[in-house]
Amino acid sequence: MKRLLSILIGLLPVSGCQQFRHIVNKNPERYRGVLVSHEGRKELRVKTNDLFSKQADWNGLINGFTAEIDKYTNNDLATGVGGMARSGR
Protein backbone atom coordinates (compact mmCIF):
# COMPACT_ATOMS: atom_id res chain seq x y z
CA MET A 1 0.00 0.00 0.00
CA LYS A 2 2.85 2.38 0.86
CA ARG A 3 4.44 1.86 -2.57
CA LEU A 4 1.11 2.40 -4.37
CA LEU A 5 0.56 5.63 -2.44
CA SER A 6 4.08 6.76 -3.35
CA ILE A 7 3.43 6.07 -7.03
CA LEU A 8 0.09 7.89 -6.94
CA ILE A 9 1.64 10.92 -5.23
CA GLY A 10 4.38 10.88 -7.87
CA LEU A 11 1.74 11.07 -10.60
CA LEU A 12 0.08 14.22 -9.19
CA PRO A 13 2.44 16.62 -11.00
CA VAL A 14 1.87 14.72 -14.26
CA SER A 15 -1.87 15.02 -13.83
CA GLY A 16 -1.52 18.72 -13.05
CA CYS A 17 0.61 19.27 -16.16
CA GLN A 18 -1.92 17.43 -18.30
CA GLN A 19 -4.75 19.58 -16.94
CA PHE A 20 -2.70 22.75 -17.51
CA ARG A 21 -1.98 21.66 -21.11
CA HIS A 22 -5.68 21.01 -21.70
CA ILE A 23 -6.67 24.46 -20.38
CA VAL A 24 -4.03 26.28 -22.45
CA ASN A 25 -4.77 24.30 -25.63
CA LYS A 26 -8.47 25.04 -25.27
CA ASN A 27 -7.86 28.80 -25.31
CA PRO A 28 -4.24 29.50 -26.34
CA GLU A 29 -4.66 33.21 -27.14
CA ARG A 30 -5.79 33.92 -23.59
CA TYR A 31 -2.47 32.65 -22.17
CA ARG A 32 -0.09 33.37 -25.07
CA GLY A 33 1.32 36.64 -23.72
CA VAL A 34 2.03 35.14 -20.33
CA LEU A 35 3.69 31.95 -21.55
CA VAL A 36 5.38 32.76 -24.89
CA SER A 37 6.39 35.67 -27.07
CA HIS A 38 5.74 34.09 -30.48
CA GLU A 39 2.75 33.30 -32.66
CA GLY A 40 1.62 29.77 -33.50
CA ARG A 41 3.41 26.59 -32.47
CA LYS A 42 7.12 25.83 -32.44
CA GLU A 43 8.70 22.45 -33.11
CA LEU A 44 11.32 21.50 -30.54
CA ARG A 45 14.09 19.09 -31.50
CA VAL A 46 16.80 17.58 -29.37
CA LYS A 47 19.41 15.17 -30.67
CA THR A 48 20.33 12.26 -28.45
CA ASN A 49 21.67 8.74 -28.63
CA ASP A 50 19.48 5.65 -28.63
CA LEU A 51 17.12 6.01 -25.68
CA PHE A 52 16.62 2.25 -25.48
CA SER A 53 20.29 1.47 -24.87
CA LYS A 54 22.13 1.29 -21.56
CA GLN A 55 24.10 4.38 -22.63
CA ALA A 56 20.98 6.52 -22.96
CA ASP A 57 21.67 10.08 -21.81
CA TRP A 58 18.41 10.96 -20.08
CA ASN A 59 19.89 13.94 -18.23
CA GLY A 60 21.19 15.30 -21.52
CA LEU A 61 17.77 14.83 -23.10
CA ILE A 62 15.97 16.67 -20.26
CA ASN A 63 18.56 19.45 -20.31
CA GLY A 64 18.23 19.70 -24.10
CA PHE A 65 14.46 20.04 -23.95
CA THR A 66 14.76 22.54 -21.09
CA ALA A 67 17.10 24.67 -23.24
CA GLU A 68 14.74 24.44 -26.24
CA ILE A 69 11.69 25.33 -24.13
CA ASP A 70 13.61 28.22 -22.57
CA LYS A 71 14.21 29.73 -26.05
CA TYR A 72 10.49 30.19 -26.64
CA THR A 73 8.90 30.74 -23.24
CA ASN A 74 8.64 33.68 -20.84
CA ASN A 75 9.22 33.93 -17.10
CA ASP A 76 11.71 31.07 -16.60
CA LEU A 77 8.98 28.52 -17.32
CA ALA A 78 11.53 26.00 -18.65
CA THR A 79 13.67 26.20 -15.51
CA GLY A 80 10.72 25.15 -13.37
CA VAL A 81 9.72 22.33 -15.70
CA GLY A 82 13.28 21.07 -16.08
CA GLY A 83 13.89 21.26 -12.35
CA MET A 84 10.76 19.20 -11.66
CA ALA A 85 11.73 16.63 -14.26
CA ARG A 86 15.27 16.27 -12.94
CA SER A 87 14.16 16.00 -9.31
CA GLY A 88 11.41 13.48 -10.08
CA ARG A 89 8.64 15.74 -8.78
N, CA, C and O atoms as a GROMACS GRO file, in nm:
protein
  356
    1MET      N    1   0.083  -0.120   0.000
    1MET     CA    2   0.000   0.000   0.000
    1MET      C    3   0.087   0.126   0.000
    1MET      O    4   0.056   0.223  -0.068
    2LYS      N    5   0.196   0.123   0.077
    2LYS     CA    6   0.285   0.238   0.086
    2LYS      C    7   0.345   0.270  -0.051
    2LYS      O    8   0.355   0.387  -0.090
    3ARG      N    9   0.385   0.165  -0.124
    3ARG     CA   10   0.444   0.186  -0.257
    3ARG      C   11   0.340   0.242  -0.354
    3ARG      O   12   0.371   0.332  -0.432
    4LEU      N   13   0.217   0.190  -0.350
    4LEU     CA   14   0.111   0.240  -0.437
    4LEU      C   15   0.084   0.387  -0.407
    4LEU      O   16   0.067   0.467  -0.500
    5LEU      N   17   0.079   0.424  -0.281
    5LEU     CA   18   0.056   0.563  -0.244
    5LEU      C   19   0.170   0.651  -0.295
    5LEU      O   20   0.146   0.762  -0.344
    6SER      N   21   0.292   0.602  -0.285
    6SER     CA   22   0.408   0.676  -0.335
    6SER      C   23   0.398   0.698  -0.486
    6SER      O   24   0.428   0.807  -0.535
    7ILE      N   25   0.358   0.595  -0.558
    7ILE     CA   26   0.343   0.607  -0.703
    7ILE      C   27   0.232   0.706  -0.737
    7ILE      O   28   0.249   0.790  -0.826
    8LEU      N   29   0.120   0.698  -0.667
    8LEU     CA   30   0.009   0.789  -0.694
    8LEU      C   31   0.047   0.934  -0.664
    8LEU      O   32   0.010   1.024  -0.740
    9ILE      N   33   0.119   0.957  -0.556
    9ILE     CA   34   0.164   1.092  -0.523
    9ILE      C   35   0.261   1.142  -0.630
    9ILE      O   36   0.259   1.259  -0.667
   10GLY      N   37   0.345   1.052  -0.681
   10GLY     CA   38   0.438   1.088  -0.787
   10GLY      C   39   0.368   1.126  -0.916
   10GLY      O   40   0.424   1.201  -0.996
   11LEU      N   41   0.248   1.076  -0.938
   11LEU     CA   42   0.174   1.107  -1.060
   11LEU      C   43   0.097   1.239  -1.052
   11LEU      O   44   0.050   1.289  -1.155
   12LEU      N   45   0.083   1.297  -0.933
   12LEU     CA   46   0.008   1.422  -0.919
   12LEU      C   47   0.063   1.534  -1.007
   12LEU      O   48  -0.016   1.603  -1.072
   13PRO      N   49   0.195   1.556  -1.011
   13PRO     CA   50   0.244   1.662  -1.100
   13PRO      C   51   0.214   1.634  -1.247
   13PRO      O   52   0.187   1.726  -1.324
   14VAL      N   53   0.218   1.508  -1.287
   14VAL     CA   54   0.187   1.472  -1.426
   14VAL      C   55   0.042   1.506  -1.456
   14VAL      O   56   0.012   1.565  -1.560
   15SER      N   57  -0.046   1.472  -1.366
   15SER     CA   58  -0.187   1.502  -1.383
   15SER      C   59  -0.210   1.652  -1.390
   15SER      O   60  -0.290   1.701  -1.471
   16GLY      N   61  -0.141   1.726  -1.304
   16GLY     CA   62  -0.152   1.872  -1.305
   16GLY      C   63  -0.103   1.931  -1.436
   16GLY      O   64  -0.165   2.023  -1.490
   17CYS      N   65   0.007   1.879  -1.487
   17CYS     CA   66   0.061   1.927  -1.616
   17CYS      C   67  -0.035   1.896  -1.730
   17CYS      O   68  -0.053   1.977  -1.820
   18GLN      N   69  -0.096   1.779  -1.726
   18GLN     CA   70  -0.192   1.743  -1.830
   18GLN      C   71  -0.313   1.835  -1.826
   18GLN      O   72  -0.364   1.875  -1.930
   19GLN      N   73  -0.360   1.868  -1.707
   19GLN     CA   74  -0.475   1.958  -1.694
   19GLN      C   75  -0.437   2.098  -1.744
   19GLN      O   76  -0.515   2.162  -1.814
   20PHE      N   77  -0.318   2.144  -1.706
   20PHE     CA   78  -0.270   2.275  -1.751
   20PHE      C   79  -0.263   2.279  -1.904
   20PHE      O   80  -0.307   2.376  -1.966
   21ARG      N   81  -0.208   2.174  -1.964
   21ARG     CA   82  -0.198   2.166  -2.110
   21ARG      C   83  -0.337   2.173  -2.174
   21ARG      O   84  -0.356   2.242  -2.274
   22HIS      N   85  -0.432   2.102  -2.117
   22HIS     CA   86  -0.568   2.101  -2.170
   22HIS      C   87  -0.629   2.242  -2.165
   22HIS      O   88  -0.691   2.286  -2.262
   23ILE      N   89  -0.611   2.311  -2.054
   23ILE     CA   90  -0.667   2.446  -2.038
   23ILE      C   91  -0.604   2.542  -2.139
   23ILE      O   92  -0.675   2.619  -2.203
   24VAL      N   93  -0.471   2.537  -2.153
   24VAL     CA   94  -0.403   2.628  -2.245
   24VAL      C   95  -0.439   2.596  -2.390
   24VAL      O   96  -0.463   2.686  -2.470
   25ASN      N   97  -0.443   2.467  -2.425
   25ASN     CA   98  -0.476   2.430  -2.563
   25ASN      C   99  -0.620   2.466  -2.600
   25ASN      O  100  -0.650   2.489  -2.717
   26LYS      N  101  -0.707   2.470  -2.502
   26LYS     CA  102  -0.847   2.504  -2.527
   26LYS      C  103  -0.862   2.652  -2.562
   26LYS      O  104  -0.950   2.688  -2.641
   27ASN      N  105  -0.778   2.737  -2.506
   27ASN     CA  106  -0.786   2.880  -2.531
   27ASN      C  107  -0.645   2.941  -2.532
   27ASN      O  108  -0.610   3.017  -2.441
   28PRO      N  109  -0.564   2.909  -2.635
   28PRO     CA  110  -0.424   2.950  -2.634
   28PRO      C  111  -0.402   3.102  -2.636
   28PRO      O  112  -0.306   3.151  -2.576
   29GLU      N  113  -0.488   3.176  -2.704
   29GLU     CA  114  -0.466   3.321  -2.714
   29GLU      C  115  -0.481   3.390  -2.579
   29GLU      O  116  -0.420   3.494  -2.556
   30ARG      N  117  -0.560   3.334  -2.492
   30ARG     CA  118  -0.579   3.392  -2.359
   30ARG      C  119  -0.448   3.389  -2.278
   30ARG      O  120  -0.422   3.480  -2.200
   31TYR      N  121  -0.368   3.285  -2.297
   31TYR     CA  122  -0.247   3.265  -2.217
   31TYR      C  123  -0.118   3.294  -2.294
   31TYR      O  124  -0.010   3.292  -2.236
   32ARG      N  125  -0.128   3.321  -2.423
   32ARG     CA  126  -0.009   3.337  -2.507
   32ARG      C  127   0.088   3.440  -2.452
   32ARG      O  128   0.207   3.411  -2.439
   33GLY      N  129   0.043   3.558  -2.419
   33GLY     CA  130   0.132   3.664  -2.372
   33GLY      C  131   0.203   3.633  -2.242
   33GLY      O  132   0.312   3.684  -2.216
   34VAL      N  133   0.143   3.551  -2.161
   34VAL     CA  134   0.203   3.514  -2.033
   34VAL      C  135   0.308   3.405  -2.052
   34VAL      O  136   0.411   3.406  -1.984
   35LEU      N  137   0.283   3.312  -2.141
   35LEU     CA  138   0.368   3.195  -2.156
   35LEU      C  139   0.476   3.208  -2.263
   35LEU      O  140   0.589   3.162  -2.243
   36VAL      N  141   0.443   3.270  -2.376
   36VAL     CA  142   0.538   3.276  -2.488
   36VAL      C  143   0.534   3.413  -2.553
   36VAL      O  144   0.444   3.493  -2.529
   37SER      N  145   0.635   3.439  -2.636
   37SER     CA  146   0.639   3.567  -2.707
   37SER      C  147   0.637   3.547  -2.858
   37SER      O  148   0.687   3.631  -2.932
   38HIS      N  149   0.582   3.438  -2.905
   38HIS     CA  150   0.574   3.409  -3.048
   38HIS      C  151   0.431   3.373  -3.085
   38HIS      O  152   0.347   3.348  -2.998
   39GLU      N  153   0.405   3.371  -3.215
   39GLU     CA  154   0.275   3.330  -3.266
   39GLU      C  155   0.281   3.184  -3.309
   39GLU      O  156   0.387   3.135  -3.348
   40GLY      N  157   0.170   3.116  -3.304
   40GLY     CA  158   0.162   2.977  -3.350
   40GLY      C  159   0.240   2.881  -3.262
   40GLY      O  160   0.272   2.910  -3.147
   41ARG      N  161   0.270   2.764  -3.319
   41ARG     CA  162   0.341   2.660  -3.247
   41ARG      C  163   0.485   2.651  -3.295
   41ARG      O  164   0.516   2.685  -3.409
   42LYS      N  165   0.572   2.606  -3.208
   42LYS     CA  166   0.712   2.582  -3.244
   42LYS      C  167   0.740   2.433  -3.233
   42LYS      O  168   0.683   2.364  -3.148
   43GLU      N  169   0.828   2.385  -3.318
   43GLU     CA  170   0.870   2.245  -3.311
   43GLU      C  171   1.004   2.241  -3.238
   43GLU      O  172   1.100   2.306  -3.279
   44LEU      N  173   1.009   2.163  -3.132
   44LEU     CA  174   1.132   2.150  -3.054
   44LEU      C  175   1.201   2.020  -3.090
   44LEU      O  176   1.138   1.915  -3.096
   45ARG      N  177   1.332   2.029  -3.115
   45ARG     CA  178   1.409   1.909  -3.150
   45ARG      C  179   1.534   1.902  -3.064
   45ARG      O  180   1.603   2.001  -3.044
   46VAL      N  181   1.560   1.783  -3.015
   46VAL     CA  182   1.680   1.758  -2.937
   46VAL      C  183   1.743   1.630  -2.989
   46VAL      O  184   1.676   1.527  -2.999
   47LYS      N  185   1.871   1.636  -3.021
   47LYS     CA  186   1.941   1.517  -3.067
   47LYS      C  187   1.996   1.441  -2.948
   47LYS      O  188   2.048   1.501  -2.853
   48THR      N  189   1.983   1.310  -2.952
   48THR     CA  190   2.034   1.226  -2.844
   48THR      C  191   2.069   1.089  -2.901
   48THR      O  192   2.038   1.057  -3.016
   49ASN      N  193   2.136   1.010  -2.819
   49ASN     CA  194   2.168   0.874  -2.863
   49ASN      C  195   2.045   0.785  -2.844
   49ASN      O  196   1.939   0.833  -2.804
   50ASP      N  197   2.058   0.660  -2.873
   50ASP     CA  198   1.948   0.565  -2.863
   50ASP      C  199   1.895   0.559  -2.720
   50ASP      O  200   1.967   0.521  -2.628
   51LEU      N  201   1.770   0.597  -2.702
   51LEU     CA  202   1.712   0.601  -2.568
   51LEU      C  203   1.680   0.463  -2.512
   51LEU      O  204   1.645   0.451  -2.394
   52PHE      N  205   1.691   0.360  -2.594
   52PHE     CA  206   1.662   0.225  -2.548
   52PHE      C  207   1.789   0.148  -2.513
   52PHE      O  208   1.783   0.029  -2.481
   53SER      N  209   1.903   0.214  -2.520
   53SER     CA  210   2.029   0.147  -2.487
   53SER      C  211   2.068   0.179  -2.343
   53SER      O  212   2.012   0.268  -2.279
   54LYS      N  213   2.164   0.105  -2.292
   54LYS     CA  214   2.213   0.129  -2.156
   54LYS      C  215   2.290   0.260  -2.147
   54LYS      O  216   2.309   0.314  -2.038
   55GLN      N  217   2.335   0.313  -2.261
   55GLN     CA  218   2.410   0.438  -2.263
   55GLN      C  219   2.319   0.560  -2.286
   55GLN      O  220   2.368   0.668  -2.315
   56ALA      N  221   2.191   0.542  -2.273
   56ALA     CA  222   2.098   0.652  -2.295
   56ALA      C  223   2.131   0.768  -2.202
   56ALA      O  224   2.152   0.749  -2.083
   57ASP      N  225   2.134   0.887  -2.258
   57ASP     CA  226   2.167   1.008  -2.181
   57ASP      C  227   2.039   1.083  -2.147
   57ASP      O  228   2.006   1.182  -2.211
   58TRP      N  229   1.968   1.035  -2.046
   58TRP     CA  230   1.841   1.096  -2.008
   58TRP      C  231   1.859   1.236  -1.952
   58TRP      O  232   1.777   1.324  -1.980
   59ASN      N  233   1.964   1.259  -1.874
   59ASN     CA  234   1.989   1.394  -1.823
   59ASN      C  235   2.015   1.491  -1.937
   59ASN      O  236   1.967   1.604  -1.937
   60GLY      N  237   2.093   1.446  -2.036
   60GLY     CA  238   2.119   1.530  -2.152
   60GLY      C  239   1.991   1.561  -2.230
   60GLY      O  240   1.974   1.672  -2.279
   61LEU      N  241   1.903   1.463  -2.240
   61LEU     CA  242   1.777   1.483  -2.310
   61LEU      C  243   1.690   1.586  -2.237
   61LEU      O  244   1.637   1.678  -2.300
   62ILE      N  245   1.676   1.572  -2.106
   62ILE     CA  246   1.597   1.667  -2.026
   62ILE      C  247   1.658   1.806  -2.035
   62ILE      O  248   1.586   1.905  -2.054
   63ASN      N  249   1.790   1.815  -2.022
   63ASN     CA  250   1.856   1.945  -2.031
   63ASN      C  251   1.839   2.006  -2.170
   63ASN      O  252   1.822   2.127  -2.183
   64GLY      N  253   1.844   1.923  -2.273
   64GLY     CA  254   1.823   1.970  -2.410
   64GLY      C  255   1.683   2.026  -2.430
   64GLY      O  256   1.666   2.133  -2.488
   65PHE      N  257   1.583   1.954  -2.382
   65PHE     CA  258   1.446   2.004  -2.395
   65PHE      C  259   1.426   2.130  -2.310
   65PHE      O  260   1.356   2.222  -2.352
   66THR      N  261   1.487   2.134  -2.193
   66THR     CA  262   1.476   2.254  -2.109
   66THR      C  263   1.533   2.375  -2.182
   66THR      O  264   1.474   2.482  -2.180
   67ALA      N  265   1.648   2.357  -2.248
   67ALA     CA  266   1.710   2.467  -2.324
   67ALA      C  267   1.621   2.509  -2.440
   67ALA      O  268   1.606   2.628  -2.466
   68GLU      N  269   1.562   2.412  -2.512
   68GLU     CA  270   1.474   2.444  -2.624
   68GLU      C  271   1.348   2.516  -2.576
   68GLU      O  272   1.305   2.614  -2.637
   69ILE      N  273   1.289   2.469  -2.468
   69ILE     CA  274   1.169   2.533  -2.413
   69ILE      C  275   1.203   2.675  -2.368
   69ILE      O  276   1.124   2.767  -2.388
   70ASP      N  277   1.319   2.691  -2.307
   70ASP     CA  278   1.361   2.822  -2.257
   70ASP      C  279   1.374   2.925  -2.369
   70ASP      O  280   1.352   3.044  -2.346
   71LYS      N  281   1.409   2.882  -2.490
   71LYS     CA  282   1.421   2.973  -2.605
   71LYS      C  283   1.288   3.041  -2.638
   71LYS      O  284   1.287   3.155  -2.685
   72TYR      N  285   1.178   2.972  -2.614
   72TYR     CA  286   1.049   3.019  -2.664
   72TYR      C  287   0.948   3.055  -2.555
   72TYR      O  288   0.836   3.093  -2.587
   73THR      N  289   0.986   3.044  -2.430
   73THR     CA  290   0.890   3.074  -2.324
   73THR      C  291   0.934   3.194  -2.241
   73THR      O  292   1.051   3.233  -2.242
   74ASN      N  293   0.839   3.252  -2.171
   74ASN     CA  294   0.864   3.368  -2.084
   74ASN      C  295   0.873   3.324  -1.938
   74ASN      O  296   0.831   3.213  -1.903
   75ASN      N  297   0.927   3.407  -1.856
   75ASN     CA  298   0.922   3.393  -1.710
   75ASN      C  299   0.988   3.268  -1.654
   75ASN      O  300   0.937   3.211  -1.557
   76ASP      N  301   1.097   3.224  -1.711
   76ASP     CA  302   1.171   3.107  -1.660
   76ASP      C  303   1.084   2.982  -1.647
   76ASP      O  304   1.107   2.899  -1.559
   77LEU      N  305   0.987   2.968  -1.734
   77LEU     CA  306   0.898   2.852  -1.732
   77LEU      C  307   0.977   2.722  -1.748
   77LEU      O  308   0.949   2.624  -1.680
   78ALA      N  309   1.075   2.721  -1.838
   78ALA     CA  310   1.153   2.600  -1.864
   78ALA      C  311   1.235   2.558  -1.744
   78ALA      O  312   1.252   2.439  -1.719
   79THR      N  313   1.286   2.653  -1.669
   79THR     CA  314   1.367   2.620  -1.551
   79THR      C  315   1.283   2.543  -1.450
   79THR      O  316   1.331   2.447  -1.390
   80GLY      N  317   1.160   2.586  -1.430
   80GLY     CA  318   1.072   2.514  -1.337
   80GLY      C  319   1.037   2.376  -1.385
   80GLY      O  320   1.037   2.281  -1.307
   81VAL      N  321   1.007   2.363  -1.513
   81VAL     CA  322   0.972   2.233  -1.570
   81VAL      C  323   1.092   2.140  -1.566
   81VAL      O  324   1.080   2.024  -1.526
   82GLY      N  325   1.208   2.188  -1.609
   82GLY     CA  326   1.328   2.107  -1.608
   82GLY      C  327   1.369   2.066  -1.469
   82GLY      O  328   1.411   1.952  -1.447
   83GLY      N  329   1.356   2.157  -1.374
   83GLY     CA  330   1.389   2.126  -1.236
   83GLY      C  331   1.298   2.018  -1.179
   83GLY      O  332   1.344   1.930  -1.106
   84MET      N  333   1.169   2.025  -1.213
   84MET     CA  334   1.076   1.920  -1.166
   84MET      C  335   1.110   1.787  -1.229
   84MET      O  336   1.108   1.683  -1.162
   85ALA      N  337   1.142   1.789  -1.357
   85ALA     CA  338   1.173   1.663  -1.426
   85ALA      C  339   1.300   1.599  -1.370
   85ALA      O  340   1.305   1.477  -1.350
   86ARG      N  341   1.401   1.681  -1.344
   86ARG     CA  342   1.526   1.627  -1.294
   86ARG      C  343   1.514   1.576  -1.151
   86ARG      O  344   1.582   1.481  -1.114
   87SER      N  345   1.428   1.640  -1.070
   87SER     CA  346   1.416   1.600  -0.931
   87SER      C  347   1.315   1.488  -0.913
   87SER      O  348   1.305   1.431  -0.804
   88GLY      N  349   1.240   1.454  -1.017
   88GLY     CA  350   1.140   1.348  -1.008
   88GLY      C  351   1.010   1.392  -0.948
   88GLY      O  352   0.925   1.308  -0.915
   89ARG      N  353   0.990   1.524  -0.933
   89ARG     CA  354   0.864   1.574  -0.878
   89ARG      C  355   0.758   1.578  -0.983
   89ARG      O  356   0.645   1.618  -0.955
   0.00000   0.00000   0.00000
